[in-house]
Amino acid sequence: MNNQQERLEIDNWIVGFTDGEGCFSVSLFRNNTTTLGWQVFPEFVITQGKKSLPVLLQIQSRFGCGKIYENKRHDNHNEHLYKYCVRSLGDLNHVIIPFFKEHPLRSAKWNDFLLFSEIVSMMNNGLHRSPDGLRLIASIIEKMNRKKASRFLESSETTRRAPTSQ
């Protein structure tokens, strides 16, 4: 990018593209290698078909982080999917979150972004390592995207593994 105007155009394009095709998500899944048996997994993702792979490469180049993964389809679609993913807490903290704070989304995804940022901040403060912190993160996850009930909050194992702090 040669000048500030070109960079602003690219940045605005990325915001619009993310509004349409991006996702800020946080998963909470079982992981027996962690102290509490659960892992918090935040990621920023944009998915496209193979024909649009150059778009993902351009976004990856602009951010200077993240990876592109191929998801081979074995259904009635003619092309594989590609996912641009940023999962590193460092990259989320220093690249992705500041970018979208400076260039806000215009769709309902803005609310998901705010909740996503809150969870990443909680992780920065180590709250994902405590039972109460995990419960709070799980309750925030339920408000994001599809607003699906958290398996963590429903799990009887949660009560055994993550007792409430007194």
Stockholm file with secondary structure:
# STOCKHOLM 1.0

chainA/1-166         MNNQQERLEIDNWIVGFTDGEGCFSVSLFRNNTTTLGWQVFPEFVITQGKKSLPVLLQIQSRFGCGKIYENKRHDNHNEHLYKYCVRSLGDLNHVIIPFFKEHPLRSAKWNDFLLFSEIVSMMNNGLHRSPDGLRLIASIIEKMNRKKASRFLESSETTRRAPTSQ
#=GR chainA/1-166 SS CCSHHHHHHHHHHHHHHHHHHEEEEEEEEECTTSTTSEEEEEEEEEEEEGGGHHHHHHHHHHHTCCEEEEECCCSSCSSCEEEEEECCHHHIIIIIHHHHHHSCCCSTHHHHHHHHHHHHHHHHTTGGGSHHHHHHHHHHHTTSTTCCCCHHHHCHHHHHHSCCCC
#=GC SS_cons         CCSHHHHHHHHHHHHHHHHHHEEEEEEEEECTTSTTSEEEEEEEEEEEEGGGHHHHHHHHHHHTCCEEEEECCCSSCSSCEEEEEECCHHHIIIIIHHHHHHSCCCSTHHHHHHHHHHHHHHHHTTGGGSHHHHHHHHHHHTTSTTCCCCHHHHCHHHHHHSCCCC
//
